[in-house]
């Protein structure tokens, strides 16, 4: 029932995107493809934080795993794209599982710190084994549009199609997961771990599962970005990317798939738009190249002040009755409350 | 509950601050953006038409990707503004057949992913005629296949990677600066001749730049003379282990293929370890003004900039200290079009020299050029310009400058040692003296049509 409803919504969205991709110019199609790739990665992260209550600063590195897996499979084994996407997600999921097992022992900022190491350390693996990963300059791939589309078909539209399809399938699967027993268990342990475990939930296993799911999404997102930009290099998967993913998830509204879309739109469009405006208003290049970074920060601060529960939460508040999920961001941290209060009681 | 709220906000705010610090800006000064003036020059003969994407009756729009913020920005962020200053000079003196050049360079932060995005924007949305002087080996490798599939001229890449010379796979891509293999050969021969029997150590960046350089050195220096090969990763600023290894191996001469920041780190670490070999540094890592500034800044002592004294290097543009007509021209344009914040250094000369080459090629491409006309113009060979050695350009060779002179840094300037040497990229190719004097800069400062 839920599956059918989600599938129908996705189908409707697919039709809209199809028309959009034909109406838009090639560069907008390219941006659409970028957004779709980020949506995939951000959606996984927003569930990890918003539903299971764990923070990861390492999802950029998991994207790198997916991206390198995709590049190597394409270059050496010439697999078809759909298989490559699945395999990249699996590779990253395995890595995510291993991290998840370690991470399930950690809480809050300690967990964030532990995942941080991944974001910092992983890119240098590519330099260390330059023979396999191409070192600093990475691996270049060429994506060809299938012949049945004809030679004049814009390659950017094809990219937009495959990335949007992958993103939509991911979103449908995630939406169902949220409504399932697993989603409910995540919420239970997010809100109160002790209560959840008293109700018979295996807290650690659920937390690892959340890591696996978010890693699979990140891996797929990485593979999509690799296909869109046609290059995989360590410079693309720095700590900045991990933090951008986190800010996109927070901006959009934690725990919300629609929020992941808003966050990704901001991530892709705000910098380009602001730089264009800055340049066309005759700002010097030193200023105009820094303005997008500042603008991103300003947008983040304003959204946090005006819509503490993210863009999607804000929209919900403006447009309709308050949905329970709207307060999700603060629920994330609420589970730390008992611990911190206990500590303070202990000290006094 | 209230307390947790505060913790939440603090965490979120903290994340926001971290995000902004991570993306920290490090650009120095740059001039006002290019003037896309609509004032058209009165056409003298045949009408000017929109003959190709990016070309209108009044303008030629070209694009570039440059590191304007981020780790690679210090120094390199002066290159595009310097090129733009030269274009503004040309625009103010009649343009190219009356058309004005609009140079749109976007910040890619030296991140190949962003390079892909900004170059897609330049080609698909801004409809640039060509991509000019895109900076960086890893960054430009991300877009070279795309530019070639879109048939967009990709001229004078700002990187000495030999990879740009691939006319059969990348017919639209052209290198410009002296490639690192030729440079390695020329430096290597000098060291081999002047330090016979001495123990030699290599210090190099562990990527195409350093590896190409080492390859070139290896063509000239006997294997038995090399006692240590130490590489560094630009992400790790601790070069202590490498310097200690060079010292332990007893290296008397150290040849370094490094970027300026790592040349400075090599020197400061050597000083700390009381290791004082003769140092030879490739052109990109030895600009005395940039290097001196970094030495003083890293060592927190102005006197340390004197460490540049005595470094052996090479130059493919005239020495900045000389009275060469090209340097005089570039100094004049620098004074007129660039803010005082940007010093007249090797990066500025580089940007202007590359821009001159582009204007040269555009004049040769004709009055109403298609994109193919530009390729034909370069494939037909370009006359020697600001560089001390001629270009290699032909239909089968997309390398640029073919030679350099050896120089020693004295009092913050390159002092040439001997003649200009030219060579090819093959292991056995001879290194020969290029004795034709460099043609002087045109009096107008603009290549003739």
Interface residues (C-beta under 8 A of the other chain):
Chain A: X25 X26 X27 X28 X30 X31 X34 X109 X123 X124 X127 X130 X135 X136 X137 X138 X140 X142 X155 X156 X225 X228 X229 X230 X231 X233 X235 X236 X238 X239 X240 X243 X244 X246 X247 X250 X272 X275 X279 X282 X283 X284 X285 X286 X288 X289 X290 X293 X294 X296 X297 X300 X301 X304 X329 X330 X332 X333 X334 X336 X337 X340 X341
Chain B: X1 X3 X4 X5 X7 X8 X9 X11 X12 X13 X15 X16 X18 X19 X20 X22 X23 X25 X27 X28 X29 X30 X31 X32 X33 X68 X69 X77 X80 X81 X104 X105 X106 X107 X110 X111 X112 X113 X116 X117 X120 X121 X124 X125 X137 X138 X139 X141 X142 X145 X146 X149 X206 X207 X208 X233 X234 X235 X236
